[in-house]
Amino acid sequence: MPATAERFADGRIGLRHVHVIATVLGSHAARRIHPDRLALAEAEIAEHATVYNPGELHTWATRLIEALDDDGPEPDDTPPPQINTLTVVANRTGSGGRIRGRFDDAALFDAIATAVDALAAPRDNLDERSPEQRQAEGLSEICARALDHGDLPETGGRRPVISVLIGLEDLQRRARAAVLDFGGQITPESLRMLACDAGVVPIVMNGQGQPLDVGRIKRTVPDGLRRAITARDRGCAHPGCNRPPSWCEVHHIRPWEADGETSLGNCVMLCRVHHRLLHHSEWIVRIRDGLPEFVPPRWIDPMQRPRARPRPADVA
């Protein structure tokens, strides 16, 4: 595919375009076309790839190949079945898991790749995540948004939520890990992040493994307060981040389980990446003059000068 390789090398098309072109040119219909005509078709498809997205390109290129296949398929010329598989397996260690997949269907692959790619870009100049890590967290963000918005079908007669088991003393002392529905362990610090704002059922256990309290399936932050926080922060409040409100969570500055108020003065809107940053690093967030500001750790700024998104008056 010389024309495809040339446009990929100069950055005019992406890897998903190359996958679509290879799939179409490897089809049974393409194999019935004379090599000279197929070479011309490849050049034309590669040129259209510079203006079409992968989904549009797959539709257009498939129709072109079908039009060039004058004879059509033989009566017994059935294409091989497409393999579309996804396996989600929890690690035996009880921490995390592995996801493996294969999608021969270009449309299915493009839908997944496009959604992940939209969330895999670096957030700001301080984003040191590898491309693989950004893609993994992008997929997690898509799934978390589906859970948050309640668009998934019911399973076993109830909406899907995250149930978390943790000992009362562990939660208070942050000493050990909590256990999720699938058996995976998360640290109390990660549980604190979930407790800020999510569809989570916290189940607190005593020392004998008996449940002391089962939380209600509802969001920590009421809808009215969420609207007020959205109006103030207009998305992720971390400086330089452009995530919209629909992709954000609400963070309790003073932790919710430490009797932190669920109020406008104790909450800030953050995307999942910056929410995790607040819980797992030395960044500090506080409300100053009614708006959130962020204090970086000393290794970023020895003076620890506060940072904030531009205020409306600063932008005007």
MOZIVEN-V728364 format. One record per pair of residues at least 24 apart in sequence whose ideal C-beta (glycine too) atoms are under 10 Angstrom apart, sorted by the first residue. I is the first residue (numbers start at 1). J is the second residue. D is the distance in Angstrom with one decimal. If there is no record, write none. Layout:
[[I:J:D] [I:J:D]]
This chain:
[[1:25:6.7] [1:39:9.3] [1:42:5.6] [1:43:9.3] [1:45:9.0] [1:46:7.3] [2:39:8.2] [2:42:7.7] [2:43:8.0] [2:46:8.6] [3:39:8.5] [3:40:9.6] [3:41:9.9] [3:42:5.7] [3:43:4.1] [3:44:8.3] [3:45:8.0] [3:46:3.8] [3:47:7.2] [3:49:9.2] [4:42:6.6] [4:43:8.7] [4:45:7.6] [4:46:4.5] [4:47:9.8] [4:49:7.3] [5:46:8.6] [6:43:9.4] [6:46:7.5] [7:43:9.9] [7:46:5.3] [7:47:7.7] [7:49:6.6] [7:50:6.2] [8:46:8.6] [8:49:8.9] [10:50:9.9] [12:46:8.9] [12:47:9.3] [12:49:7.9] [12:50:4.8] [12:51:9.6] [13:46:7.2] [13:47:9.6] [13:48:9.7] [13:49:4.5] [13:50:5.9] [13:51:9.7] [13:52:9.4] [13:54:9.1] [13:57:8.8] [14:49:8.7] [14:53:9.5] [14:54:7.7] [14:113:9.2] [14:117:8.4] [15:54:9.4] [15:113:8.5] [15:117:9.7] [16:49:9.6] [16:53:8.5] [16:54:4.2] [16:55:9.1] [16:57:8.9] [16:58:9.6] [16:106:8.7] [16:109:7.5] [16:110:6.1] [16:113:5.2] [16:114:7.5] [16:117:7.9] [17:45:9.3] [17:46:8.3] [17:48:9.5] [17:49:4.3] [17:50:8.4] [17:52:8.1] [17:53:8.5] [17:54:5.6] [17:57:6.1] [17:58:9.5] [17:61:10.0] [17:110:9.7] [18:46:9.2] [18:49:8.3] [18:54:9.4] [19:54:7.5] [19:58:9.4] [19:103:9.6] [19:106:6.9] [19:109:6.8] [19:110:8.4] [19:113:8.4] [20:45:8.6] [20:49:7.6] [20:52:9.1] [20:53:9.7] [20:54:5.1] [20:55:8.3] [20:56:9.6] [20:57:5.2] [20:58:4.7] [20:59:9.7] [20:60:9.9] [20:61:6.8] [20:62:9.3] [20:106:5.2] [20:107:9.4] [20:109:8.6] [20:110:7.2] [21:45:5.6] [21:46:6.6] [21:48:9.7] [21:49:6.5] [21:54:9.5] [21:57:7.5] [21:58:9.0] [21:61:6.8] [21:106:9.7] [22:106:9.5] [23:58:7.4] [23:61:8.9] [23:62:9.1] [23:82:9.7] [23:104:7.5] [23:105:9.0] [23:106:5.0] [23:109:8.8] [24:57:8.4] [24:58:6.8] [24:60:9.4] [24:61:4.4] [24:62:5.8] [24:63:9.9] [24:64:8.3] [24:65:5.8] [24:66:10.0] [24:106:7.8] [25:61:8.2] [25:65:7.7] [27:61:9.6] [27:62:7.7] [27:65:6.5] [27:66:9.2] [27:69:9.2] [27:79:7.0] [28:65:9.8] [28:69:8.8] [28:73:6.6] [28:74:9.1] [28:77:6.0] [28:78:8.4] [28:79:5.0] [28:80:8.4] [29:62:8.2] [29:65:5.0] [29:66:5.8] [29:67:9.7] [29:68:8.1] [29:69:4.4] [29:71:9.8] [29:72:8.2] [29:73:7.1] [29:77:9.2] [29:79:8.6] [30:61:9.4] [30:62:9.6] [30:64:9.8] [30:65:5.1] [30:66:9.6] [30:68:8.3] [30:69:7.7] [31:65:9.9] [31:69:9.3] [31:77:9.7] [32:65:9.3] [32:68:8.9] [32:69:5.3] [32:70:8.5] [32:71:6.4] [32:72:8.4] [32:73:7.8] [32:74:8.7] [32:77:8.3] [33:65:7.0] [33:68:5.1] [33:69:6.0] [33:70:8.5] [33:71:9.7] [34:68:8.8] [34:70:9.7] [37:68:5.9] [37:69:9.9] [37:70:9.7] [38:65:8.4] [38:68:7.7] [40:68:9.1] [41:65:6.7] [41:67:9.5] [41:68:6.0] [53:110:7.9] [53:114:7.5] [54:106:7.3] [54:107:9.0] [54:109:8.4] [54:110:4.4] [54:111:9.6] [54:113:7.5] [54:114:7.2] [55:106:8.1] [55:107:6.3] [55:109:9.9] [55:110:4.8] [55:111:7.6] [55:114:7.6] [56:110:9.5] [57:106:8.9] [57:110:9.0] [58:105:9.6] [58:106:4.6] [58:107:6.3] [58:109:9.5] [58:110:6.9] [59:106:9.5] [59:107:8.4] [61:106:9.5] [62:106:8.8] [80:104:8.9] [82:106:9.3] [82:108:8.8] [84:108:5.8] [84:109:8.5] [86:112:9.2] [88:182:8.7] [89:182:9.9] [90:180:9.3] [90:182:5.2] [90:183:5.7] [90:184:5.9] [91:183:9.1] [91:184:7.5] [91:185:9.8] [92:183:9.5] [93:184:9.3] [93:185:8.5] [94:177:8.5] [94:179:7.7] [94:180:9.7] [94:182:9.6] [94:183:5.8] [94:184:6.3] [94:185:5.0] [95:177:8.0] [95:183:9.5] [95:184:6.1] [95:185:5.1] [95:186:8.3] [95:187:9.7] [96:182:10.0] [96:184:6.0] [96:185:8.6] [96:186:9.3] [97:182:7.5] [97:183:9.3] [97:184:6.6] [99:136:8.7] [99:139:7.8] [112:139:8.3] [112:142:9.0] [115:139:8.2] [115:141:9.6] [115:142:5.6] [116:140:9.9] [116:141:9.1] [116:142:7.0] [118:142:8.9] [118:247:10.0] [119:145:9.4] [119:243:8.8] [119:247:7.9] [119:271:9.3] [119:272:9.2] [119:273:9.3] [121:242:9.8] [122:273:9.9] [123:236:8.4] [123:238:7.9] [123:240:7.1] [123:241:5.4] [123:242:8.3] [123:243:7.8] [123:271:7.4] [123:273:5.7] [123:274:7.3] [123:277:9.5] [124:238:7.9] [124:239:7.6] [124:240:3.7] [124:241:6.3] [124:242:9.1] [124:273:9.7] [124:274:9.2] [125:240:7.2] [126:238:9.7] [126:239:9.5] [126:240:7.8] [126:277:9.2] [126:296:8.5] [126:300:7.2] [127:240:9.1] [127:241:9.5] [127:273:7.7] [127:274:9.9] [127:277:9.8] [129:273:8.0] [134:273:8.8] [137:272:7.1] [137:273:6.4] [137:276:8.3] [138:272:9.5] [138:273:9.5] [140:272:7.3] [141:243:9.1] [141:247:6.9] [141:271:7.8] [141:272:5.1] [141:273:8.0] [142:247:9.5] [144:194:9.8] [144:198:7.9] [144:199:9.5] [144:247:9.2] [144:249:8.3] [144:272:6.4] [145:246:7.5] [145:247:6.4] [145:248:9.8] [145:249:9.9] [145:272:9.0] [147:198:7.7] [147:199:5.7] [147:200:9.5] [148:197:8.6] [148:198:7.0] [148:199:6.2] [148:219:8.2] [148:246:9.1] [148:247:9.5] [148:248:9.9] [148:249:7.9] [149:199:9.3] [149:246:8.3] [150:199:7.4] [158:201:9.9] [158:217:8.0] [159:199:7.8] [159:217:7.3] [160:199:8.4] [161:198:8.6] [161:199:4.8] [161:200:6.6] [161:201:5.5] [161:217:5.4] [161:218:9.7] [162:186:9.7] [162:194:6.8] [162:198:6.9] [162:199:6.9] [162:200:5.0] [162:201:7.1] [162:202:9.5] [162:217:10.0] [163:200:7.7] [163:201:4.6] [163:202:8.2] [163:203:6.2] [163:214:8.9] [163:215:9.3] [163:217:9.3] [164:190:9.7] [164:191:5.9] [164:194:6.8] [164:195:8.3] [164:198:9.7] [164:200:6.0] [164:201:7.0] [164:202:5.4] [164:203:6.6] [164:204:9.2] [164:215:8.9] [165:201:9.8] [165:202:8.7] [165:203:5.1] [165:204:8.3] [165:205:6.0] [165:209:9.0] [165:211:8.3] [166:191:6.2] [166:195:10.0] [166:202:7.3] [166:203:7.7] [166:204:6.4] [166:205:6.9] [166:257:10.0] [167:204:7.4] [167:205:5.3] [167:206:7.4] [167:207:7.1] [167:209:8.7] [167:212:9.2] [168:204:5.1] [168:205:7.2] [168:206:6.6] [168:207:8.6] [168:212:6.1] [168:213:8.3] [169:204:9.8] [169:205:9.9] [169:206:9.1] [169:207:7.8] [170:204:9.3] [170:205:8.9] [171:195:8.8] [171:202:8.3] [171:204:6.6] [171:205:9.7] [171:257:6.1] [171:258:9.7] [172:204:9.9] [172:257:7.8] [172:258:8.3] [174:255:9.9] [178:202:8.7] [178:203:9.3] [178:204:9.9] [178:205:9.8] [179:203:9.4] [179:205:9.6] [187:279:9.4] [187:280:8.7] [188:257:9.4] [189:255:9.9] [189:276:9.6] [189:279:5.4] [189:280:6.3] [190:276:8.1] [190:279:7.0] [190:280:7.9] [191:257:8.5] [191:279:9.6] [192:251:9.9] [192:252:8.5] [192:255:5.5] [192:256:7.8] [192:257:6.6] [192:258:8.6] [192:279:6.2] [193:249:8.3] [193:251:7.9] [193:252:9.6] [193:255:9.6] [193:270:9.7] [193:272:8.9] [193:275:6.0] [193:276:6.5] [193:278:8.0] [193:279:4.4] [193:280:8.2] [194:220:9.3] [194:249:9.3] [194:275:9.9] [194:279:9.6] [195:220:6.5] [195:252:8.0] [195:255:7.6] [195:256:5.2] [195:257:5.7] [196:220:6.4] [196:221:8.1] [196:249:6.5] [196:250:6.3] [196:251:5.1] [196:252:4.9] [196:253:9.6] [196:255:7.8] [196:256:6.0] [196:257:9.5] [196:260:9.2] [196:262:9.6] [196:267:8.4] [196:268:9.8] [196:270:8.8] [196:275:7.2] [196:278:9.2] [196:279:8.3] [197:221:5.1] [197:226:8.3] [197:229:9.7] [197:248:8.9] [197:249:4.4] [197:250:4.0] [197:251:7.1] [197:252:7.9] [197:256:8.6] [197:262:9.4] [197:267:8.3] [197:269:9.1] [197:270:9.1] [197:275:8.4] [198:249:7.0] [198:250:9.5] [202:257:8.3] [204:257:9.5] [219:249:9.9] [219:250:8.6] [220:249:9.7] [220:250:7.5] [220:252:7.7] [220:256:5.9] [220:257:9.9] [220:262:6.5] [220:267:9.5] [221:249:8.8] [221:250:4.5] [221:251:9.7] [221:252:8.6] [221:256:9.2] [221:262:6.0] [221:263:10.0] [221:267:6.7] [221:269:9.8] [222:262:7.3] [225:250:8.0] [225:262:6.6] [225:263:7.3] [225:264:6.7] [225:267:7.1] [226:250:6.4] [226:267:8.8] [226:269:8.5] [228:263:9.5] [228:264:5.5] [228:267:9.0] [229:263:9.8] [229:264:6.5] [229:267:5.5] [229:268:7.3] [229:269:5.2] [229:292:9.6] [230:269:6.6] [231:264:9.8] [232:264:7.1] [232:267:9.4] [232:268:8.9] [232:269:8.0] [232:287:9.6] [232:290:7.6] [232:291:6.9] [232:292:8.2] [233:267:9.1] [233:268:6.5] [233:269:4.0] [233:270:8.6] [233:291:8.2] [233:292:6.6] [233:309:8.1] [234:269:8.1] [234:309:8.3] [234:312:9.3] [235:269:6.6] [235:270:9.3] [235:271:7.9] [235:309:8.9] [236:268:9.2] [236:269:6.3] [236:270:5.4] [236:271:4.1] [236:272:9.2] [236:273:8.4] [236:274:5.7] [236:275:8.6] [236:309:8.8] [237:268:5.2] [237:269:5.5] [237:270:6.5] [237:271:9.4] [237:274:8.2] [237:285:7.7] [237:291:8.1] [237:292:4.5] [237:293:8.7] [237:294:7.8] [237:308:7.9] [237:309:6.1] [238:268:8.8] [238:269:9.3] [238:270:6.2] [238:271:7.4] [238:273:8.5] [238:274:4.1] [238:275:9.0] [238:277:7.7] [238:278:8.5] [238:283:8.5] [238:285:8.3] [238:292:8.6] [238:294:6.1] [238:307:8.4] [238:308:9.4] [238:309:7.8] [239:274:9.6] [239:292:9.7] [239:293:8.7] [239:294:6.4] [239:296:9.5] [239:306:9.6] [239:307:4.5] [239:308:6.2] [239:309:5.4] [239:310:8.8] [240:274:9.6] [240:307:8.5] [240:309:8.0] [241:270:8.2] [241:271:5.9] [241:273:7.9] [241:274:6.0] [241:309:8.2] [242:271:9.1] [242:309:9.8] [243:269:9.0] [243:270:8.4] [243:271:3.8] [243:272:8.5] [243:273:8.2] [243:274:8.1] [244:269:10.0] [244:271:9.1] [245:269:6.5] [245:271:9.9] [247:271:6.0] [247:272:7.9] [248:272:8.0] [248:274:8.9] [248:275:8.1] [249:274:9.5] [249:275:5.3] [249:276:9.9] [250:275:8.9] [251:275:5.5] [251:278:6.0] [251:279:8.1] [251:285:7.1] [251:292:9.3] [253:278:8.8] [253:284:9.0] [253:285:5.9] [253:286:6.6] [253:287:7.1] [253:292:8.4] [255:279:9.3] [263:287:9.9] [264:290:8.5] [265:290:8.2] [267:292:9.1] [268:292:4.4] [268:293:9.6] [268:294:9.0] [270:294:9.9] [283:307:9.7]]
